[in-house]
Amino acid sequence: MNHRKHASALLALLALQLIPVACKDKTPPPPEAGVPTPLPPPPEAASPESFRVKFETTKGDFTVEVTRAWAPKGADRFYRLVTEGYFKDIRFFRVLPGFMAQFGLSGDPALNAKMDTLRIPDDPVTQSNKRGMLTFATAGPNTRSNQFFINYGDNASLDTQGFSPFGRVVDGMKVVDTMYGVYGEGVPNGAGPSQDSIATKGNEYLQRAFPKLDYIKSATLVK
């Protein structure tokens, strides 16, 4: 009997010794210094309040006029791309007659990857997406970067979806109307170019699979 009492007392002592260990295991780890959270990209330099850009394309020339007050952040990004010479060999890869002509993805996959990290916040919609208006294409809120479209028709339904025009075609809209649009909507909704493939494979993919696409040769400020 004494032996059993001794064994019970020993087990109780062991249990008491384990309790602090179990509690210690549940203690949260101490704060640990790690890689700091990346800061957002600095804001673009302010563009002029109004400026014009001449696009030279495979179908001829057209000119857009940007009004910064319509969408300041969008105007600043567009001005930066123009002045840095971004718009060279840029395809109109999604041309839907009666709706719009979309362009902006670079033929250089590395540049597309960089631009994907340089998205800008949205601007309030102050203008309507009427014929000839120039607007950023988006993948949702605050995803504007390097894709644009020119409205072929009155697309006021886009206004409530956050698409904020920042410029308009003031000369050469007939040229924009003639961009090659037979390939139609892109995958998965059509047989046209895949935006993912353009982003990762660039113009090599477009030249091989969609050789008839029209493209921008250059874009320059009009003095």
PEZI-V957771 format. One record per pair of residues at least 4 apart in sequence whose C-alpha atoms are under 8 Angstrom apart, sorted by the first residue. I is the first residue (numbers start at 1). GAP is how many residues later the second one is. D is the distance in Angstrom with one decimal. If there is no record, write none. Layout:
i: (I;I)
gap: (GAP;GAP)
d: (D;D)
//
This chain:
i: (1;2;3;4;5;6;7;8;9;10;11;12;13;14;15;16;17;18;19;20;21;22;23;41;44;44;44;44;45;45;46;46;47;47;47;47;47;48;49;49;49;50;50;50;50;51;51;51;51;51;52;52;52;52;52;52;52;53;53;53;53;53;53;53;53;54;54;54;54;54;54;54;54;55;55;55;55;55;55;55;55;56;56;56;56;56;56;56;57;57;57;57;57;57;58;58;58;58;59;59;59;59;59;60;61;61;62;62;62;62;62;62;62;63;63;63;63;64;64;64;64;64;64;65;65;65;65;66;66;66;66;67;67;67;67;68;68;68;68;68;70;70;70;70;70;70;70;71;71;71;71;71;71;71;71;72;72;72;73;73;73;73;73;74;74;74;74;74;74;74;75;75;75;76;77;77;78;79;80;81;81;81;82;82;82;82;82;83;83;85;85;85;87;87;87;87;87;88;88;88;88;89;89;89;89;89;89;90;90;90;90;90;90;90;90;91;91;91;91;91;91;91;91;92;92;92;92;92;92;92;92;92;92;93;93;93;93;93;94;94;94;94;94;94;94;94;94;95;95;95;95;95;95;95;95;95;95;96;96;96;96;96;97;97;97;97;98;98;99;99;99;99;100;100;100;100;100;101;101;101;101;101;101;102;102;102;102;102;103;103;103;104;104;104;105;105;105;105;105;106;106;106;106;106;106;107;107;107;107;107;107;108;108;108;108;108;109;109;109;109;109;109;110;110;111;112;112;112;113;113;113;114;115;115;115;116;118;119;119;119;119;120;120;120;120;121;121;121;121;122;122;122;122;122;123;124;124;125;125;125;125;125;126;126;127;127;127;127;128;128;128;128;128;128;129;129;129;129;129;129;129;129;129;129;129;129;130;130;130;130;130;130;131;131;131;131;131;131;132;132;132;132;132;132;132;132;133;133;133;133;133;133;133;134;134;134;134;134;134;134;134;134;135;135;135;135;135;135;135;135;136;136;136;136;136;136;136;136;136;137;137;137;137;137;138;138;138;138;138;138;139;139;141;151;152;155;156;157;158;158;159;159;169;172;173;174;175;179;179;180;180;180;181;183;183;183;183;184;184;184;185;185;185;185;185;186;186;186;186;186;186;187;187;187;187;188;193;193;193;193;194;195;196;197;197;197;198;198;198;198;201;202;203;204;205;205;206;206;206;207)
gap: (4;4;4;4;4;4;4;4;4;4;4;4;4;4;4;4;4;4;4;4;4;4;4;77;29;32;33;36;31;35;26;30;21;28;29;32;33;20;18;19;20;15;16;17;18;14;15;16;170;171;11;12;13;14;169;170;171;10;11;12;29;166;167;168;169;7;8;9;10;165;166;167;168;6;7;8;161;162;163;164;165;4;5;6;160;161;162;163;4;157;158;159;160;161;156;157;158;159;116;117;119;120;155;115;111;114;107;108;109;110;111;113;114;106;107;108;109;70;103;104;105;106;107;102;103;104;105;9;100;101;102;4;8;99;100;4;6;7;8;98;55;56;57;94;95;96;97;4;52;53;54;55;93;94;95;4;51;94;4;47;48;49;50;4;46;48;49;62;70;92;4;91;92;4;4;68;4;4;4;4;5;6;4;5;137;138;139;137;138;133;134;135;17;129;130;131;132;128;129;130;131;17;18;126;127;128;129;13;14;15;16;17;125;126;127;12;13;14;16;122;123;124;125;9;10;11;12;87;88;121;122;123;124;8;9;10;100;120;7;8;9;87;90;91;92;98;99;5;6;7;84;85;86;87;88;89;90;4;5;85;88;89;4;55;80;84;54;55;52;53;54;56;49;50;51;52;53;48;49;50;51;75;78;35;45;46;47;48;44;45;46;42;43;44;7;41;42;93;94;5;6;92;93;96;97;91;92;94;95;96;97;4;91;93;94;95;4;89;90;91;92;93;4;90;4;4;87;88;4;86;87;4;4;30;31;29;27;23;24;25;26;22;23;24;25;20;21;22;23;19;20;21;22;40;41;38;40;34;37;38;39;40;38;39;32;37;38;39;5;27;28;31;36;37;4;5;6;22;25;26;27;29;30;34;35;36;21;22;23;24;25;26;19;20;21;22;23;24;18;19;20;21;36;37;38;41;17;18;32;33;34;35;36;14;15;16;17;31;32;33;34;35;13;14;15;28;29;30;31;32;8;9;10;11;12;13;27;28;29;7;10;11;12;26;4;5;6;7;9;25;4;5;21;4;25;4;4;4;4;5;4;5;4;4;4;4;4;34;35;32;33;34;32;8;9;10;27;6;7;8;4;5;6;7;8;4;5;6;7;8;9;4;5;6;7;6;4;5;13;17;4;4;4;4;5;8;4;5;7;8;4;4;4;4;4;5;4;5;7;4)
d: (6.4;6.2;6.3;6.2;6.2;6.2;6.3;6.2;6.2;6.3;6.2;6.3;6.3;6.4;6.5;7.7;7.5;6.4;6.3;6.1;6.4;6.8;6.7;6.5;7.6;5.9;6.3;7.4;6.4;7.7;7.9;5.4;7.2;6.6;4.9;6.0;7.9;7.1;6.0;5.0;6.9;7.1;5.5;4.7;6.0;5.7;5.4;7.0;7.4;7.5;6.7;5.6;4.3;6.1;5.9;5.3;7.9;5.6;5.4;6.5;7.9;6.4;5.4;4.5;5.5;6.9;5.9;4.4;6.6;5.5;5.4;6.3;6.3;5.5;5.4;6.0;6.7;7.5;5.9;4.5;6.8;6.1;4.6;6.9;5.9;5.4;5.3;6.3;5.8;7.2;5.6;4.3;5.2;7.2;5.7;5.9;6.7;7.1;6.2;8.0;7.1;6.9;7.1;6.1;6.3;6.8;7.2;7.8;5.5;4.2;6.6;6.6;7.3;5.7;5.9;5.1;6.4;7.9;6.4;5.3;4.2;5.5;7.1;5.4;5.5;6.4;6.4;6.7;5.9;4.0;6.6;7.6;7.3;6.1;5.8;4.8;8.0;5.4;7.6;6.7;7.7;5.8;6.7;7.9;7.0;5.3;7.8;6.1;5.4;7.0;7.4;7.5;6.7;6.9;5.1;6.1;7.1;7.7;6.4;7.2;7.3;7.4;6.5;6.2;7.8;7.8;7.1;7.5;7.9;6.5;6.1;6.1;8.0;6.2;6.3;7.7;6.3;6.1;6.0;6.3;5.2;7.2;5.9;6.6;6.2;6.4;7.3;7.4;7.6;7.7;7.3;7.9;7.5;6.6;7.2;5.5;5.7;6.0;5.0;5.0;7.4;7.8;6.9;5.9;5.4;5.1;7.3;6.9;6.1;6.7;5.9;6.5;5.3;5.0;7.1;5.9;7.1;7.4;8.0;6.5;6.0;4.1;6.3;6.5;5.6;4.5;7.6;7.3;7.9;6.4;5.8;5.6;7.7;7.9;6.3;5.9;6.5;6.6;5.9;5.0;7.0;7.3;6.8;6.4;6.8;7.5;7.3;6.1;4.3;6.1;7.0;6.8;4.6;7.9;7.9;6.4;7.5;5.5;6.2;5.9;6.0;6.9;7.8;7.0;7.8;6.7;5.3;5.6;6.2;5.0;5.5;7.3;6.3;5.5;4.4;4.8;7.2;5.3;5.3;6.7;7.2;7.7;7.6;7.7;7.3;5.7;4.1;6.6;5.8;5.5;6.1;5.4;4.3;5.8;6.6;6.4;6.0;7.1;6.7;6.6;5.9;7.9;7.3;6.6;7.7;7.3;7.8;7.8;4.1;4.4;7.6;6.5;7.9;7.6;5.2;7.1;6.3;7.6;5.5;5.0;5.7;5.2;6.4;7.9;6.1;6.2;5.7;7.6;7.0;7.4;7.9;6.9;7.1;6.2;6.6;6.6;6.3;6.9;5.3;5.3;4.7;6.0;6.4;5.5;6.3;7.8;4.4;7.0;7.1;6.7;5.0;7.7;7.1;7.8;6.5;7.3;6.5;6.5;6.3;6.6;4.5;7.2;6.8;7.7;7.8;6.7;6.0;7.9;8.0;7.7;5.7;5.9;7.6;6.9;5.8;7.9;7.7;6.5;6.3;5.2;5.3;6.6;6.4;7.7;7.7;6.3;6.3;7.7;6.1;4.2;5.7;6.5;7.7;4.9;5.0;4.6;5.3;7.6;5.8;5.2;6.2;7.7;5.4;5.1;7.9;6.8;5.7;5.5;6.1;7.6;5.9;4.1;6.4;7.0;5.9;4.7;6.8;5.5;6.1;4.9;5.1;7.2;5.6;5.5;6.5;6.6;6.0;4.3;6.0;7.1;6.3;7.8;7.7;5.8;4.2;6.3;6.8;7.1;7.2;6.7;5.3;5.0;6.3;7.4;7.9;5.6;5.4;8.0;7.4;7.8;5.8;7.7;7.7;7.0;7.3;7.7;7.9;7.4;6.9;5.8;5.5;6.9;6.2;6.8;6.3;6.7;7.1;7.7;5.9;7.0;5.7;5.9;7.8;6.8;4.9;7.7;7.8;6.7;6.9;5.3;6.3;4.7;6.4;5.1;7.6;4.9;5.6;3.8;4.8;5.5;7.4;5.6;6.0;6.5;5.4;7.8;7.7;7.5;7.4;7.2;6.3;6.1;6.2;5.5;7.1;7.0;4.6;6.8;6.6;7.0;5.7;6.9;5.8;6.2;6.0;7.8;4.9;6.3;8.0;4.6)
//
